[in-house]
Amino acid sequence: MSEVIWEPYGDYIEKSNITRFMKKHGIESYQELIERSTQDIKWFWDAALEDLGVEWYEPYAETLDMSEGFPWTKWFVGGKINIVHNCIDRHLATRGGQTAIIAVKDEGPSRKVTYSELNREVCKLANGLKSLGVKKGDFVGIYMPMTPEIVSAFFAILKIGAIAIPVFSGFGATALATRLEDAKAKVLFTADGTTRRGKKVAIKNEADNACKIAPSIEKVVVLRHAGIDVPWNGERDIWWDDFTGSQPGECETEVLDAEARSIIIYTSGTTGKPKGTVHTHAGALAQCAKELGYNFDVKPDSVFFWFTDIGWMMGPWEMIGVQFHGGTYMIFDGAPNYPNPDRLWEVIEEHKVDTLGISPTAIRMFVTYGEEWVRKHDLSCLKYLGSTGEPWDPESYMWFHNVVGGGRCPIINISGGTEIIGCLLAPLPIHPLKPCSLQGPALAMDIDVFDEEGKPVRGAVGHLVCKKPGPSMTKAFLGDPERYIETYFSRWPDVWYHGDWAEVDEDGFWYLHGRSDDTIKVAGKRTGPAEIEAALIEHPNVMEAAAIGAPHDIKGQAVVAFAVLNPDVEPSEELRKELSDLVVKHLGKTLRPEKILFVGALPKTRSAKIVRGVIRRKYLGQDVGDTSSVENTQAIDEIAKAK
């Protein structure tokens, strides 16, 4: 396999949070740490929460209770806690004046919000919710652009023991209504609109249409953000400033059971009804605190930025994780390449961001603009690069490593999912990295790679599984426990089947090869689309690619590939042949694409995942299913017209 391209050095080893933890427990190596944390998960979680400084109103009596089986594990039994106490309340005395949030948008000045200012707004909103009769266990929706107010709303809901339902503000009314109605939400936070690439876009109109389908909504709290006129329901709607204006800036944080629900995050839902994953106060806090603290080494002086929104798990993950550690994070309402291709690098330099998290798809876009847009800016502030969402191709990975990170920074390439609001695979800054790898198992996540018979396999692609529970794993799906069991535990009893293809090389480095439901099997040879796509992207004229398997009378399946070309490149038969030959060069004649089709864009979710299932069904003329998670639905129609 490939060679190591980054070795830990200096402060990555000597001053990291994970080094502190290892010294405290007499652990001398990365391998010893992984083995001990995964073999004895009870020890690890007890030790980690003590080391990280998680605060309890009442300590738990039992770390985990598996008496009802792996799928129904209870965590931190008897403990009393609240995410908000750990992420806001306890910081006020020591860092109330410190910046918690830096809010950036497409154009115009940024805003900074201190921990004290955030606390005051959270308390006013919490008191406002109480005045509406919202109580512990009620559901409240959030459908807003990435502004500081979205953070205030999120923590206000959790503060009073209600349950937050964060929804991406780019979703249409039907997608929003499906989520609100599924949870029977009582209140919705939204905004008049937002600005995208210089144009004002209404949001409240979609919220109004959603409320017609989701009659459980009793009140809609509307933020004046874009300054546009919106329809108004006088009995139901209330302006944000009116909602908070007369409310006191102090509110007691609710004392909750460790297993109390905190957030319902809906999965992509590219097939069937979206699944509401259920997360608890203690479970979500434990996982987010662990990953931001140990994998990304967040400290009070950190400035963290993951390009995300609140509807993707990375939004709540970032907010909880960074604020737990008393750090600063940036939220971004806009496009990373507007008004110029260097907008992202500009704000990183301006705000001295030390951790940047972004998807491989976004980096592939920046590659097309050239290195000069990055070189214009001093990015020496960066210490960590992060990525998730999809497999890397080597060329883009090395561009991210060398051009953006200057070869200095580790790429903490993580993978998990909405259903665990965290990771199964996650690098630590104390161990070397190979290109495109995810280094190894996340701490205390006892994962493995199984063959078709359920036996561990190394040096070959197999199924990614988890053999022991983690505290942040979803508590079934909201209102649908049978679907939860069918999704994760029906293949092998008491083993979490994650649905990803994974591989461990001879040196112990882990790699992902895409979703198992995207598998392509040609003449008995099975492959993931990522390998084919990586070969296509290697061509200098190709910006993005997607590969699917289509029925074939002789081979069983044949490869059909879709390529997005660079803006100045015209499709041609010569280029089509070059791309086909490139796949053969890398993967052999068996996997030569039956067709290579050119499109202007690939349908993707907000988190930049290419929805290959939708592409396949559209290409085959089938019902594409639920497309509410697709950000650019117009790209779906392009698939049917591709040539």
LINTATA-V733300 format. One line per field, one symbol per residue. phi: phi as a letter, one per 30 degrees, with the letter a starting at -180 (. if undefined). psi: psi as a letter, one per 20 degrees, with the letter a starting at -180 (. if undefined). burial: 1 if it has 16 or more other C-alpha atoms within 10 Angstrom, else 0. A space follows every 50 residues. Layout:
phi: ???
psi: ???
burial: ???
//
This chain:
phi: .dcdcbcdahdecdcddddeddddciccbedddddddddbddeddddddd ddidccdbddcbdbbcdcjedcecchdjdcaaededcbeddddcbedddc bccbbebjddbbbdddddedddddddddddddidbejdcbdbbbddcedd dededdddecidcdbdbedddddddddedddechdcbbcbbdlbcbhicd bdcdedddddddccdddcbbccddbcicdbdbcddcdbdedddcecdddb addddbdedddcbccddeidbidecddcbcdddddedddddddcdchdbe cdbcbcdabddceddeeddddddediccbccbclcdbbdbdceddddddd chdcbccadeedddddeddjddddddbdcdddcbcbaajaddceddedde ddddciidcdcddcaaledbhlbcbadcdcbdbceidciaddeicdcacc ddcicebbibdbddbbcbdbdcdediceibdddddddcbddbehbdcdic dbacddcidcbcbjdddcecbchiccbcdeddddddddddcccbabbbcc ebdcdibbdcccbccdecccdadddededdddddedbjdeceddbbccbd acdbdediddcdddedddddicddidcddddcddddddddcdb
psi: arrpippqrchhghjqhhgggghhjkpirgghggghhhhmhggghggghg ghkppqgpqqhpgqokhjqghkpqqlpiqprpghghifgiihhhkhiqpg popqrgqrqrqpprhggggghggggghgghhijprpiqppqonqrnrhhh gggghgghhjjrppnpppiiqrgggghggghhilqhqppargaapolipp pqhhghgghhhhhnihphqopppogilqpqqpohhgqpqghhhigjqqjq pppppqqhjpqgqopprhkipapqpoppqrggggggggggghgghjkprh jqopopnrriiqhhfhgggggghgjkaqqpqonaqikpirijgghghggg jlpipppqqhgghhghhhiqhhhgiiqokihphpqqqrhrqqqhghghgg ggggijihpqonoqpdrhijlbqhppqqjjqrqqpirjfaqqpjomrrpq ahjkqqqqjqpapprpiqqqhjpqmaqojmhghgghghjigppkpoohjq prqpaijjpqqqkrqhijqpoolippqqhhgghhgghhpiipgrqpprpq qphgigqqppqppoqqhjppqqhghghggghhggghirhhjpphqoqprh qppqrhjjppnhgggghghjkrpiaokhiphmhhhghhghiq.
burial: 00000101000110011110100000000100110111001001100110 01011100010011000001111111101111111111101100110111 11111100000111111111111111111000010101111111111111 11111111111111111111111111111111111111111111100000 11111111011011011011111011000000000011110011001010 10111111111111111111001111111111111111111111111110 01111111111111111111111111111111111111001111111110 11111111111011111000001100101111111111111111111111 10111001111111111111111111111111111111111111111111 00000011001111111111111111110000011001100001111111 11110000111111110111110000111111111111001111111111 00000011111111110000000011001111110000001110111110 1111111111111111111000010111111100110111000
//
